[in-house]
């Protein structure tokens, strides 16, 4: 509950900064938490390659890259 409230605040802040997508590396064991509780989805290989071309990414061994469209929710 507490982390979900914190994450909601972070998402509102990102929205106010006009951030469109949130990308994160998730450990295999934690991937289901990010996808089921926070609405992330596993990034396709093509999408990951596009991000790597356009942005500086750090990818850790044993992780999956996840992404989520930042939702602008009312407070």
mmCIF file of the N, C-alpha and C atoms, coordinates in Angstrom:
data_MODEL
# 
_entry.id   MODEL 
# 
loop_
_atom_site.group_PDB 
_atom_site.id 
_atom_site.type_symbol 
_atom_site.label_atom_id 
_atom_site.label_alt_id 
_atom_site.label_comp_id 
_atom_site.label_asym_id 
_atom_site.label_entity_id 
_atom_site.label_seq_id 
_atom_site.pdbx_PDB_ins_code 
_atom_site.Cartn_x 
_atom_site.Cartn_y 
_atom_site.Cartn_z 
_atom_site.occupancy 
_atom_site.B_iso_or_equiv 
_atom_site.pdbx_formal_charge 
_atom_site.auth_seq_id 
_atom_site.auth_comp_id 
_atom_site.auth_asym_id 
_atom_site.auth_atom_id 
_atom_site.pdbx_PDB_model_num 
ATOM 1   N N  . UNK A 1 1  ? 0.792  -1.191  0.000   1.00 0.00 ? 1  UNK A N  1 
ATOM 2   C CA . UNK A 1 1  ? 0.000  0.000   0.000   1.00 0.00 ? 1  UNK A CA 1 
ATOM 3   C C  . UNK A 1 1  ? 0.842  1.265   0.000   1.00 0.00 ? 1  UNK A C  1 
ATOM 4   N N  . UNK A 1 2  ? 1.840  1.331   0.869   1.00 0.00 ? 2  UNK A N  1 
ATOM 5   C CA . UNK A 1 2  ? 2.648  2.561   0.979   1.00 0.00 ? 2  UNK A CA 1 
ATOM 6   C C  . UNK A 1 2  ? 3.425  2.822   -0.298  1.00 0.00 ? 2  UNK A C  1 
ATOM 7   N N  . UNK A 1 3  ? 4.024  1.778   -0.873  1.00 0.00 ? 3  UNK A N  1 
ATOM 8   C CA . UNK A 1 3  ? 4.799  1.983   -2.094  1.00 0.00 ? 3  UNK A CA 1 
ATOM 9   C C  . UNK A 1 3  ? 3.893  2.379   -3.252  1.00 0.00 ? 3  UNK A C  1 
ATOM 10  N N  . UNK A 1 4  ? 2.686  1.814   -3.297  1.00 0.00 ? 4  UNK A N  1 
ATOM 11  C CA . UNK A 1 4  ? 1.758  2.187   -4.365  1.00 0.00 ? 4  UNK A CA 1 
ATOM 12  C C  . UNK A 1 4  ? 1.393  3.666   -4.258  1.00 0.00 ? 4  UNK A C  1 
ATOM 13  N N  . UNK A 1 5  ? 1.214  4.169   -3.029  1.00 0.00 ? 5  UNK A N  1 
ATOM 14  C CA . UNK A 1 5  ? 0.910  5.589   -2.840  1.00 0.00 ? 5  UNK A CA 1 
ATOM 15  C C  . UNK A 1 5  ? 2.092  6.450   -3.280  1.00 0.00 ? 5  UNK A C  1 
ATOM 16  N N  . UNK A 1 6  ? 3.295  6.039   -2.915  1.00 0.00 ? 6  UNK A N  1 
ATOM 17  C CA . UNK A 1 6  ? 4.504  6.755   -3.324  1.00 0.00 ? 6  UNK A CA 1 
ATOM 18  C C  . UNK A 1 6  ? 4.642  6.753   -4.841  1.00 0.00 ? 6  UNK A C  1 
ATOM 19  N N  . UNK A 1 7  ? 4.434  5.589   -5.450  1.00 0.00 ? 7  UNK A N  1 
ATOM 20  C CA . UNK A 1 7  ? 4.562  5.476   -6.902  1.00 0.00 ? 7  UNK A CA 1 
ATOM 21  C C  . UNK A 1 7  ? 3.535  6.359   -7.605  1.00 0.00 ? 7  UNK A C  1 
ATOM 22  N N  . UNK A 1 8  ? 2.353  6.458   -7.056  1.00 0.00 ? 8  UNK A N  1 
ATOM 23  C CA . UNK A 1 8  ? 1.312  7.319   -7.619  1.00 0.00 ? 8  UNK A CA 1 
ATOM 24  C C  . UNK A 1 8  ? 1.754  8.783   -7.588  1.00 0.00 ? 8  UNK A C  1 
ATOM 25  N N  . UNK A 1 9  ? 2.373  9.202   -6.482  1.00 0.00 ? 9  UNK A N  1 
ATOM 26  C CA . UNK A 1 9  ? 2.893  10.571  -6.385  1.00 0.00 ? 9  UNK A CA 1 
ATOM 27  C C  . UNK A 1 9  ? 4.003  10.807  -7.402  1.00 0.00 ? 9  UNK A C  1 
ATOM 28  N N  . UNK A 1 10 ? 4.875  9.839   -7.549  1.00 0.00 ? 10 UNK A N  1 
ATOM 29  C CA . UNK A 1 10 ? 5.966  9.950   -8.523  1.00 0.00 ? 10 UNK A CA 1 
ATOM 30  C C  . UNK A 1 10 ? 5.396  10.069  -9.933  1.00 0.00 ? 10 UNK A C  1 
ATOM 31  N N  . UNK A 1 11 ? 4.382  9.274   -10.210 1.00 0.00 ? 11 UNK A N  1 
ATOM 32  C CA . UNK A 1 11 ? 3.776  9.309   -11.546 1.00 0.00 ? 11 UNK A CA 1 
ATOM 33  C C  . UNK A 1 11 ? 3.111  10.663  -11.817 1.00 0.00 ? 11 UNK A C  1 
ATOM 34  N N  . UNK A 1 12 ? 2.460  11.247  -10.813 1.00 0.00 ? 12 UNK A N  1 
ATOM 35  C CA . UNK A 1 12 ? 1.871  12.581  -10.988 1.00 0.00 ? 12 UNK A CA 1 
ATOM 36  C C  . UNK A 1 12 ? 2.949  13.627  -11.251 1.00 0.00 ? 12 UNK A C  1 
ATOM 37  N N  . UNK A 1 13 ? 4.073  13.515  -10.537 1.00 0.00 ? 13 UNK A N  1 
ATOM 38  C CA . UNK A 1 13 ? 5.186  14.441  -10.756 1.00 0.00 ? 13 UNK A CA 1 
ATOM 39  C C  . UNK A 1 13 ? 5.729  14.300  -12.175 1.00 0.00 ? 13 UNK A C  1 
ATOM 40  N N  . UNK A 1 14 ? 5.935  13.067  -12.615 1.00 0.00 ? 14 UNK A N  1 
ATOM 41  C CA . UNK A 1 14 ? 6.433  12.830  -13.974 1.00 0.00 ? 14 UNK A CA 1 
ATOM 42  C C  . UNK A 1 14 ? 5.469  13.397  -15.009 1.00 0.00 ? 14 UNK A C  1 
ATOM 43  N N  . UNK A 1 15 ? 4.182  13.247  -14.758 1.00 0.00 ? 15 UNK A N  1 
ATOM 44  C CA . UNK A 1 15 ? 3.168  13.787  -15.667 1.00 0.00 ? 15 UNK A CA 1 
ATOM 45  C C  . UNK A 1 15 ? 3.289  15.310  -15.746 1.00 0.00 ? 15 UNK A C  1 
ATOM 46  N N  . UNK A 1 16 ? 3.472  15.957  -14.596 1.00 0.00 ? 16 UNK A N  1 
ATOM 47  C CA . UNK A 1 16 ? 3.590  17.419  -14.591 1.00 0.00 ? 16 UNK A CA 1 
ATOM 48  C C  . UNK A 1 16 ? 4.841  17.885  -15.332 1.00 0.00 ? 16 UNK A C  1 
ATOM 49  N N  . UNK A 1 17 ? 5.833  17.012  -15.431 1.00 0.00 ? 17 UNK A N  1 
ATOM 50  C CA . UNK A 1 17 ? 7.063  17.323  -16.175 1.00 0.00 ? 17 UNK A CA 1 
ATOM 51  C C  . UNK A 1 17 ? 6.982  16.886  -17.636 1.00 0.00 ? 17 UNK A C  1 
ATOM 52  N N  . UNK A 1 18 ? 5.788  16.454  -18.051 1.00 0.00 ? 18 UNK A N  1 
ATOM 53  C CA . UNK A 1 18 ? 5.521  16.003  -19.422 1.00 0.00 ? 18 UNK A CA 1 
ATOM 54  C C  . UNK A 1 18 ? 6.332  14.774  -19.831 1.00 0.00 ? 18 UNK A C  1 
ATOM 55  N N  . UNK A 1 19 ? 6.631  13.917  -18.868 1.00 0.00 ? 19 UNK A N  1 
ATOM 56  C CA . UNK A 1 19 ? 7.284  12.644  -19.161 1.00 0.00 ? 19 UNK A CA 1 
ATOM 57  C C  . UNK A 1 19 ? 6.238  11.725  -19.767 1.00 0.00 ? 19 UNK A C  1 
ATOM 58  N N  . UNK A 1 20 ? 6.543  11.088  -20.866 1.00 0.00 ? 20 UNK A N  1 
ATOM 59  C CA . UNK A 1 20 ? 5.571  10.242  -21.553 1.00 0.00 ? 20 UNK A CA 1 
ATOM 60  C C  . UNK A 1 20 ? 5.682  8.774   -21.160 1.00 0.00 ? 20 UNK A C  1 
ATOM 61  N N  . UNK A 1 21 ? 6.911  8.253   -21.033 1.00 0.00 ? 21 UNK A N  1 
ATOM 62  C CA . UNK A 1 21 ? 7.117  6.843   -20.741 1.00 0.00 ? 21 UNK A CA 1 
ATOM 63  C C  . UNK A 1 21 ? 8.114  6.674   -19.608 1.00 0.00 ? 21 UNK A C  1 
ATOM 64  N N  . UNK A 1 22 ? 7.881  5.659   -18.813 1.00 0.00 ? 22 UNK A N  1 
ATOM 65  C CA . UNK A 1 22 ? 8.783  5.301   -17.733 1.00 0.00 ? 22 UNK A CA 1 
ATOM 66  C C  . UNK A 1 22 ? 9.355  3.933   -18.061 1.00 0.00 ? 22 UNK A C  1 
ATOM 67  N N  . UNK A 1 23 ? 10.685 3.822   -18.045 1.00 0.00 ? 23 UNK A N  1 
ATOM 68  C CA . UNK A 1 23 ? 11.379 2.595   -18.411 1.00 0.00 ? 23 UNK A CA 1 
ATOM 69  C C  . UNK A 1 23 ? 12.248 2.181   -17.238 1.00 0.00 ? 23 UNK A C  1 
ATOM 70  N N  . UNK A 1 24 ? 12.218 0.884   -16.901 1.00 0.00 ? 24 UNK A N  1 
ATOM 71  C CA . UNK A 1 24 ? 13.060 0.417   -15.804 1.00 0.00 ? 24 UNK A CA 1 
ATOM 72  C C  . UNK A 1 24 ? 13.514 -1.014  -16.025 1.00 0.00 ? 24 UNK A C  1 
ATOM 73  N N  . UNK A 1 25 ? 14.715 -1.339  -15.508 1.00 0.00 ? 25 UNK A N  1 
ATOM 74  C CA . UNK A 1 25 ? 15.160 -2.728  -15.541 1.00 0.00 ? 25 UNK A CA 1 
ATOM 75  C C  . UNK A 1 25 ? 14.613 -3.432  -14.311 1.00 0.00 ? 25 UNK A C  1 
ATOM 76  N N  . UNK A 1 26 ? 13.984 -4.576  -14.492 1.00 0.00 ? 26 UNK A N  1 
ATOM 77  C CA . UNK A 1 26 ? 13.399 -5.318  -13.370 1.00 0.00 ? 26 UNK A CA 1 
ATOM 78  C C  . UNK A 1 26 ? 14.047 -6.689  -13.264 1.00 0.00 ? 26 UNK A C  1 
ATOM 79  N N  . UNK A 1 27 ? 14.413 -7.053  -12.051 1.00 0.00 ? 27 UNK A N  1 
ATOM 80  C CA . UNK A 1 27 ? 14.936 -8.396  -11.805 1.00 0.00 ? 27 UNK A CA 1 
ATOM 81  C C  . UNK A 1 27 ? 13.849 -9.403  -12.157 1.00 0.00 ? 27 UNK A C  1 
ATOM 82  N N  . UNK A 1 28 ? 14.238 -10.553 -12.653 1.00 0.00 ? 28 UNK A N  1 
ATOM 83  C CA . UNK A 1 28 ? 13.273 -11.562 -13.081 1.00 0.00 ? 28 UNK A CA 1 
ATOM 84  C C  . UNK A 1 28 ? 12.265 -11.893 -11.982 1.00 0.00 ? 28 UNK A C  1 
ATOM 85  N N  . UNK A 1 29 ? 12.731 -11.985 -10.739 1.00 0.00 ? 29 UNK A N  1 
ATOM 86  C CA . UNK A 1 29 ? 11.832 -12.331 -9.627  1.00 0.00 ? 29 UNK A CA 1 
ATOM 87  C C  . UNK A 1 29 ? 10.842 -11.217 -9.310  1.00 0.00 ? 29 UNK A C  1 
ATOM 88  N N  . UNK A 1 30 ? 11.176 -9.973  -9.631  1.00 0.00 ? 30 UNK A N  1 
ATOM 89  C CA . UNK A 1 30 ? 10.306 -8.842  -9.324  1.00 0.00 ? 30 UNK A CA 1 
ATOM 90  C C  . UNK A 1 30 ? 9.448  -8.398  -10.509 1.00 0.00 ? 30 UNK A C  1 
ATOM 91  N N  . UNK A 1 31 ? 9.675  -8.998  -11.659 1.00 0.00 ? 31 UNK A N  1 
ATOM 92  C CA . UNK A 1 31 ? 8.975  -8.558  -12.871 1.00 0.00 ? 31 UNK A CA 1 
ATOM 93  C C  . UNK A 1 31 ? 7.457  -8.611  -12.720 1.00 0.00 ? 31 UNK A C  1 
ATOM 94  N N  . UNK A 1 32 ? 6.938  -9.663  -12.119 1.00 0.00 ? 32 UNK A N  1 
ATOM 95  C CA . UNK A 1 32 ? 5.481  -9.798  -11.996 1.00 0.00 ? 32 UNK A CA 1 
ATOM 96  C C  . UNK A 1 32 ? 4.884  -8.724  -11.092 1.00 0.00 ? 32 UNK A C  1 
ATOM 97  N N  . UNK A 1 33 ? 5.624  -8.263  -10.112 1.00 0.00 ? 33 UNK A N  1 
ATOM 98  C CA . UNK A 1 33 ? 5.124  -7.185  -9.247  1.00 0.00 ? 33 UNK A CA 1 
ATOM 99  C C  . UNK A 1 33 ? 4.942  -5.916  -10.074 1.00 0.00 ? 33 UNK A C  1 
ATOM 100 N N  . UNK A 1 34 ? 5.952  -5.580  -10.883 1.00 0.00 ? 34 UNK A N  1 
ATOM 101 C CA . UNK A 1 34 ? 5.880  -4.375  -11.699 1.00 0.00 ? 34 UNK A CA 1 
ATOM 102 C C  . UNK A 1 34 ? 4.769  -4.467  -12.740 1.00 0.00 ? 34 UNK A C  1 
ATOM 103 N N  . UNK A 1 35 ? 4.594  -5.649  -13.321 1.00 0.00 ? 35 UNK A N  1 
ATOM 104 C CA . UNK A 1 35 ? 3.582  -5.774  -14.376 1.00 0.00 ? 35 UNK A CA 1 
ATOM 105 C C  . UNK A 1 35 ? 2.168  -5.876  -13.804 1.00 0.00 ? 35 UNK A C  1 
ATOM 106 N N  . UNK A 1 36 ? 1.997  -6.627  -12.736 1.00 0.00 ? 36 UNK A N  1 
ATOM 107 C CA . UNK A 1 36 ? 0.642  -6.839  -12.198 1.00 0.00 ? 36 UNK A CA 1 
ATOM 108 C C  . UNK A 1 36 ? 0.158  -5.708  -11.305 1.00 0.00 ? 36 UNK A C  1 
ATOM 109 N N  . UNK A 1 37 ? 1.038  -5.129  -10.492 1.00 0.00 ? 37 UNK A N  1 
ATOM 110 C CA . UNK A 1 37 ? 0.601  -4.093  -9.545  1.00 0.00 ? 37 UNK A CA 1 
ATOM 111 C C  . UNK A 1 37 ? 0.752  -2.675  -10.079 1.00 0.00 ? 37 UNK A C  1 
ATOM 112 N N  . UNK A 1 38 ? 1.713  -2.461  -10.969 1.00 0.00 ? 38 UNK A N  1 
ATOM 113 C CA . UNK A 1 38 ? 1.998  -1.094  -11.383 1.00 0.00 ? 38 UNK A CA 1 
ATOM 114 C C  . UNK A 1 38 ? 1.772  -0.835  -12.864 1.00 0.00 ? 38 UNK A C  1 
ATOM 115 N N  . UNK A 1 39 ? 1.331  -1.842  -13.605 1.00 0.00 ? 39 UNK A N  1 
ATOM 116 C CA . UNK A 1 39 ? 0.926  -1.631  -14.986 1.00 0.00 ? 39 UNK A CA 1 
ATOM 117 C C  . UNK A 1 39 ? 2.042  -1.557  -16.019 1.00 0.00 ? 39 UNK A C  1 
ATOM 118 N N  . UNK A 1 40 ? 3.231  -2.016  -15.677 1.00 0.00 ? 40 UNK A N  1 
ATOM 119 C CA . UNK A 1 40 ? 4.318  -2.045  -16.655 1.00 0.00 ? 40 UNK A CA 1 
ATOM 120 C C  . UNK A 1 40 ? 4.122  -3.235  -17.586 1.00 0.00 ? 40 UNK A C  1 
ATOM 121 N N  . UNK A 1 41 ? 4.789  -3.196  -18.732 1.00 0.00 ? 41 UNK A N  1 
ATOM 122 C CA . UNK A 1 41 ? 4.783  -4.332  -19.651 1.00 0.00 ? 41 UNK A CA 1 
ATOM 123 C C  . UNK A 1 41 ? 6.212  -4.568  -20.122 1.00 0.00 ? 41 UNK A C  1 
ATOM 124 N N  . UNK A 1 42 ? 6.478  -5.801  -20.469 1.00 0.00 ? 42 UNK A N  1 
ATOM 125 C CA . UNK A 1 42 ? 7.807  -6.153  -20.946 1.00 0.00 ? 42 UNK A CA 1 
ATOM 126 C C  . UNK A 1 42 ? 8.023  -5.503  -22.306 1.00 0.00 ? 42 UNK A C  1 
ATOM 127 N N  . UNK A 1 43 ? 9.179  -4.898  -22.474 1.00 0.00 ? 43 UNK A N  1 
ATOM 128 C CA . UNK A 1 43 ? 9.489  -4.188  -23.708 1.00 0.00 ? 43 UNK A CA 1 
ATOM 129 C C  . UNK A 1 43 ? 9.885  -5.176  -24.799 1.00 0.00 ? 43 UNK A C  1 
ATOM 130 N N  . UNK A 1 44 ? 9.372  -4.968  -25.985 1.00 0.00 ? 44 UNK A N  1 
ATOM 131 C CA . UNK A 1 44 ? 9.744  -5.823  -27.111 1.00 0.00 ? 44 UNK A CA 1 
ATOM 132 C C  . UNK A 1 44 ? 11.201 -5.547  -27.479 1.00 0.00 ? 44 UNK A C  1 
ATOM 133 N N  . UNK A 1 45 ? 11.815 -6.495  -28.136 1.00 0.00 ? 45 UNK A N  1 
ATOM 134 C CA . UNK A 1 45 ? 13.208 -6.354  -28.561 1.00 0.00 ? 45 UNK A CA 1 
ATOM 135 C C  . UNK A 1 45 ? 13.379 -5.140  -29.480 1.00 0.00 ? 45 UNK A C  1 
ATOM 136 N N  . UNK A 1 46 ? 12.426 -4.938  -30.388 1.00 0.00 ? 46 UNK A N  1 
ATOM 137 C CA . UNK A 1 46 ? 12.488 -3.813  -31.320 1.00 0.00 ? 46 UNK A CA 1 
ATOM 138 C C  . UNK A 1 46 ? 12.401 -2.481  -30.568 1.00 0.00 ? 46 UNK A C  1 
ATOM 139 N N  . UNK A 1 47 ? 11.508 -2.427  -29.604 1.00 0.00 ? 47 UNK A N  1 
ATOM 140 C CA . UNK A 1 47 ? 11.332 -1.197  -28.814 1.00 0.00 ? 47 UNK A CA 1 
ATOM 141 C C  . UNK A 1 47 ? 12.593 -0.910  -27.993 1.00 0.00 ? 47 UNK A C  1 
ATOM 142 N N  . UNK A 1 48 ? 13.183 -1.966  -27.421 1.00 0.00 ? 48 UNK A N  1 
ATOM 143 C CA . UNK A 1 48 ? 14.413 -1.813  -26.651 1.00 0.00 ? 48 UNK A CA 1 
ATOM 144 C C  . UNK A 1 48 ? 15.536 -1.276  -27.536 1.00 0.00 ? 48 UNK A C  1 
ATOM 145 N N  . UNK A 1 49 ? 15.660 -1.801  -28.745 1.00 0.00 ? 49 UNK A N  1 
ATOM 146 C CA . UNK A 1 49 ? 16.691 -1.312  -29.668 1.00 0.00 ? 49 UNK A CA 1 
ATOM 147 C C  . UNK A 1 49 ? 16.480 0.163   -30.012 1.00 0.00 ? 49 UNK A C  1 
ATOM 148 N N  . UNK A 1 50 ? 15.215 0.565   -30.176 1.00 0.00 ? 50 UNK A N  1 
ATOM 149 C CA . UNK A 1 50 ? 14.909 1.973   -30.454 1.00 0.00 ? 50 UNK A CA 1 
ATOM 150 C C  . UNK A 1 50 ? 15.337 2.846   -29.278 1.00 0.00 ? 50 UNK A C  1 
ATOM 151 N N  . UNK A 1 51 ? 15.014 2.425   -28.061 1.00 0.00 ? 51 UNK A N  1 
ATOM 152 C CA . UNK A 1 51 ? 15.426 3.181   -26.881 1.00 0.00 ? 51 UNK A CA 1 
ATOM 153 C C  . UNK A 1 51 ? 16.950 3.268   -26.799 1.00 0.00 ? 51 UNK A C  1 
ATOM 154 N N  . UNK A 1 52 ? 17.627 2.172   -27.111 1.00 0.00 ? 52 UNK A N  1 
ATOM 155 C CA . UNK A 1 52 ? 19.085 2.176   -27.050 1.00 0.00 ? 52 UNK A CA 1 
ATOM 156 C C  . UNK A 1 52 ? 19.691 3.127   -28.077 1.00 0.00 ? 52 UNK A C  1 
ATOM 157 N N  . UNK A 1 53 ? 19.038 3.267   -29.239 1.00 0.00 ? 53 UNK A N  1 
ATOM 158 C CA . UNK A 1 53 ? 19.509 4.214   -30.251 1.00 0.00 ? 53 UNK A CA 1 
ATOM 159 C C  . UNK A 1 53 ? 19.282 5.659   -29.805 1.00 0.00 ? 53 UNK A C  1 
ATOM 160 N N  . UNK A 1 54 ? 18.131 5.902   -29.173 1.00 0.00 ? 54 UNK A N  1 
ATOM 161 C CA . UNK A 1 54 ? 17.721 7.271   -28.855 1.00 0.00 ? 54 UNK A CA 1 
ATOM 162 C C  . UNK A 1 54 ? 18.197 7.789   -27.497 1.00 0.00 ? 54 UNK A C  1 
ATOM 163 N N  . UNK A 1 55 ? 18.444 6.876   -26.549 1.00 0.00 ? 55 UNK A N  1 
ATOM 164 C CA . UNK A 1 55 ? 18.759 7.281   -25.179 1.00 0.00 ? 55 UNK A CA 1 
ATOM 165 C C  . UNK A 1 55 ? 19.917 6.472   -24.620 1.00 0.00 ? 55 UNK A C  1 
ATOM 166 N N  . UNK A 1 56 ? 20.511 6.991   -23.566 1.00 0.00 ? 56 UNK A N  1 
ATOM 167 C CA . UNK A 1 56 ? 21.565 6.281   -22.847 1.00 0.00 ? 56 UNK A CA 1 
ATOM 168 C C  . UNK A 1 56 ? 20.889 5.372   -21.826 1.00 0.00 ? 56 UNK A C  1 
ATOM 169 N N  . UNK A 1 57 ? 20.971 4.063   -22.020 1.00 0.00 ? 57 UNK A N  1 
ATOM 170 C CA . UNK A 1 57 ? 20.335 3.109   -21.109 1.00 0.00 ? 57 UNK A CA 1 
ATOM 171 C C  . UNK A 1 57 ? 21.389 2.282   -20.394 1.00 0.00 ? 57 UNK A C  1 
ATOM 172 N N  . UNK A 1 58 ? 21.079 1.921   -19.160 1.00 0.00 ? 58 UNK A N  1 
ATOM 173 C CA . UNK A 1 58 ? 21.900 0.972   -18.423 1.00 0.00 ? 58 UNK A CA 1 
ATOM 174 C C  . UNK A 1 58 ? 21.086 -0.307  -18.297 1.00 0.00 ? 58 UNK A C  1 
ATOM 175 N N  . UNK A 1 59 ? 21.611 -1.383  -18.813 1.00 0.00 ? 59 UNK A N  1 
ATOM 176 C CA . UNK A 1 59 ? 20.914 -2.672  -18.769 1.00 0.00 ? 59 UNK A CA 1 
ATOM 177 C C  . UNK A 1 59 ? 21.754 -3.631  -17.936 1.00 0.00 ? 59 UNK A C  1 
ATOM 178 N N  . UNK A 1 60 ? 21.127 -4.210  -16.932 1.00 0.00 ? 60 UNK A N  1 
ATOM 179 C CA . UNK A 1 60 ? 21.821 -5.114  -16.032 1.00 0.00 ? 60 UNK A CA 1 
ATOM 180 C C  . UNK A 1 60 ? 21.555 -6.561  -16.418 1.00 0.00 ? 60 UNK A C  1 
ATOM 181 N N  . UNK A 1 61 ? 22.558 -7.399  -16.259 1.00 0.00 ? 61 UNK A N  1 
ATOM 182 C CA . UNK A 1 61 ? 22.408 -8.819  -16.548 1.00 0.00 ? 61 UNK A CA 1 
ATOM 183 C C  . UNK A 1 61 ? 21.342 -9.413  -15.618 1.00 0.00 ? 61 UNK A C  1 
ATOM 184 N N  . UNK A 1 62 ? 20.482 -10.257 -16.171 1.00 0.00 ? 62 UNK A N  1 
ATOM 185 C CA . UNK A 1 62 ? 19.439 -10.900 -15.379 1.00 0.00 ? 62 UNK A CA 1 
ATOM 186 C C  . UNK A 1 62 ? 18.208 -10.041 -15.150 1.00 0.00 ? 62 UNK A C  1 
ATOM 187 N N  . UNK A 1 63 ? 18.085 -8.961  -15.934 1.00 0.00 ? 63 UNK A N  1 
ATOM 188 C CA . UNK A 1 63 ? 16.900 -8.110  -15.798 1.00 0.00 ? 63 UNK A CA 1 
ATOM 189 C C  . UNK A 1 63 ? 16.137 -8.058  -17.118 1.00 0.00 ? 63 UNK A C  1 
ATOM 190 N N  . UNK A 1 64 ? 14.880 -7.674  -17.005 1.00 0.00 ? 64 UNK A N  1 
ATOM 191 C CA . UNK A 1 64 ? 14.041 -7.418  -18.171 1.00 0.00 ? 64 UNK A CA 1 
ATOM 192 C C  . UNK A 1 64 ? 13.748 -5.928  -18.197 1.00 0.00 ? 64 UNK A C  1 
ATOM 193 N N  . UNK A 1 65 ? 13.723 -5.357  -19.379 1.00 0.00 ? 65 UNK A N  1 
ATOM 194 C CA . UNK A 1 65 ? 13.373 -3.944  -19.479 1.00 0.00 ? 65 UNK A CA 1 
ATOM 195 C C  . UNK A 1 65 ? 11.858 -3.827  -19.588 1.00 0.00 ? 65 UNK A C  1 
ATOM 196 N N  . UNK A 1 66 ? 11.295 -3.040  -18.702 1.00 0.00 ? 66 UNK A N  1 
ATOM 197 C CA . UNK A 1 66 ? 9.855  -2.833  -18.659 1.00 0.00 ? 66 UNK A CA 1 
ATOM 198 C C  . UNK A 1 66 ? 9.559  -1.373  -18.972 1.00 0.00 ? 66 UNK A C  1 
ATOM 199 N N  . UNK A 1 67 ? 8.354  -1.134  -19.473 1.00 0.00 ? 67 UNK A N  1 
ATOM 200 C CA . UNK A 1 67 ? 7.954  0.240   -19.771 1.00 0.00 ? 67 UNK A CA 1 
ATOM 201 C C  . UNK A 1 67 ? 6.496  0.455   -19.410 1.00 0.00 ? 67 UNK A C  1 
ATOM 202 N N  . UNK A 1 68 ? 6.179  1.723   -19.181 1.00 0.00 ? 68 UNK A N  1 
ATOM 203 C CA . UNK A 1 68 ? 4.804  2.104   -18.855 1.00 0.00 ? 68 UNK A CA 1 
ATOM 204 C C  . UNK A 1 68 ? 4.581  3.507   -19.350 1.00 0.00 ? 68 UNK A C  1 
ATOM 205 N N  . UNK A 1 69 ? 3.448  3.729   -19.958 1.00 0.00 ? 69 UNK A N  1 
ATOM 206 C CA . UNK A 1 69 ? 3.056  5.085   -20.348 1.00 0.00 ? 69 UNK A CA 1 
ATOM 207 C C  . UNK A 1 69 ? 2.627  5.808   -19.075 1.00 0.00 ? 69 UNK A C  1 
ATOM 208 N N  . UNK A 1 70 ? 3.182  6.971   -18.855 1.00 0.00 ? 70 UNK A N  1 
ATOM 209 C CA . UNK A 1 70 ? 2.842  7.744   -17.655 1.00 0.00 ? 70 UNK A CA 1 
ATOM 210 C C  . UNK A 1 70 ? 1.403  8.241   -17.793 1.00 0.00 ? 70 UNK A C  1 
ATOM 211 N N  . UNK A 1 71 ? 0.596  7.916   -16.794 1.00 0.00 ? 71 UNK A N  1 
ATOM 212 C CA . UNK A 1 71 ? -0.808 8.297   -16.817 1.00 0.00 ? 71 UNK A CA 1 
ATOM 213 C C  . UNK A 1 71 ? -0.989 9.559   -15.978 1.00 0.00 ? 71 UNK A C  1 
ATOM 214 N N  . UNK A 1 72 ? -1.640 10.545  -16.560 1.00 0.00 ? 72 UNK A N  1 
ATOM 215 C CA . UNK A 1 72 ? -1.935 11.767  -15.836 1.00 0.00 ? 72 UNK A CA 1 
ATOM 216 C C  . UNK A 1 72 ? -3.258 11.605  -15.116 1.00 0.00 ? 72 UNK A C  1 
ATOM 217 N N  . UNK A 1 73 ? -3.166 11.315  -13.838 1.00 0.00 ? 73 UNK A N  1 
ATOM 218 C CA . UNK A 1 73 ? -4.362 11.089  -13.023 1.00 0.00 ? 73 UNK A CA 1 
ATOM 219 C C  . UNK A 1 73 ? -4.649 12.308  -12.158 1.00 0.00 ? 73 UNK A C  1 
ATOM 220 N N  . UNK A 1 74 ? -5.924 12.601  -11.921 1.00 0.00 ? 74 UNK A N  1 
ATOM 221 C CA . UNK A 1 74 ? -6.245 13.716  -11.008 1.00 0.00 ? 74 UNK A CA 1 
ATOM 222 C C  . UNK A 1 74 ? -5.804 13.376  -9.585  1.00 0.00 ? 74 UNK A C  1 
ATOM 223 N N  . UNK A 1 75 ? -5.507 14.417  -8.812  1.00 0.00 ? 75 UNK A N  1 
ATOM 224 C CA . UNK A 1 75 ? -5.043 14.192  -7.437  1.00 0.00 ? 75 UNK A CA 1 
ATOM 225 C C  . UNK A 1 75 ? -6.151 13.758  -6.526  1.00 0.00 ? 75 UNK A C  1 
# 
